[in-house]
Amino acid sequence: MNTENNKKTEGIEYPMLFPIKVIGASTSSYEKNVLEILRKHAPDVDDHKVVSSESKTKKYTSLTCTFSAQSREHLEEIYSALKASPTGINRDIAMRKINVRPKESSCDY
């Protein structure tokens, strides 16, 4: 991997703490399955910093997990692994990236 590309891509400097939100059908093993996939690619995911939220109907659960993203390729690898999961993660519901603003941005969102 090109070290310069790892450090800065599209105005974002890597490595950086990156929150990812994964949405899927609520099951008893959903959180465990998501964390297992994430830890294969980002072992620094902290159980104590995982935020879980159920939909109003309790049919879906969203998990927000923060980890150290090393590069854009690292993020894409994680997204691909979650999408390919045989556990049904992200089959019917889109997985969303949480917007990350570059440090140089002066916009207030």
Rosetta blueprint (number, residue, H / E / L):
1 M L
2 N L
3 T H
4 E H
5 N H
6 N H
7 K H
8 K E
9 T E
10 E L
11 G L
12 I E
13 E E
14 Y L
15 P L
16 M E
17 L E
18 F E
19 P E
20 I E
21 K E
22 V E
23 I E
24 G E
25 A E
26 S L
27 T L
28 S L
29 S L
30 Y H
31 E H
32 K H
33 N H
34 V H
35 L H
36 E H
37 I H
38 L H
39 R H
40 K H
41 H H
42 A L
43 P L
44 D L
45 V L
46 D L
47 D H
48 H H
49 K H
50 V L
51 V E
52 S E
53 S E
54 E E
55 S L
56 K L
57 T L
58 K L
59 K L
60 Y E
61 T E
62 S E
63 L E
64 T E
65 C E
66 T E
67 F E
68 S E
69 A E
70 Q L
71 S L
72 R H
73 E H
74 H H
75 L H
76 E H
77 E H
78 I H
79 Y H
80 S H
81 A H
82 L H
83 K H
84 A L
85 S L
86 P L
87 T L
88 G L
89 I L
90 N L
91 R L
92 D L
93 I L
94 A L
95 M L
96 R E
97 K E
98 I L
99 N L
100 V L
101 R L
102 P L
103 K L
104 E L
105 S L
106 S L
107 C L
108 D L
109 Y L
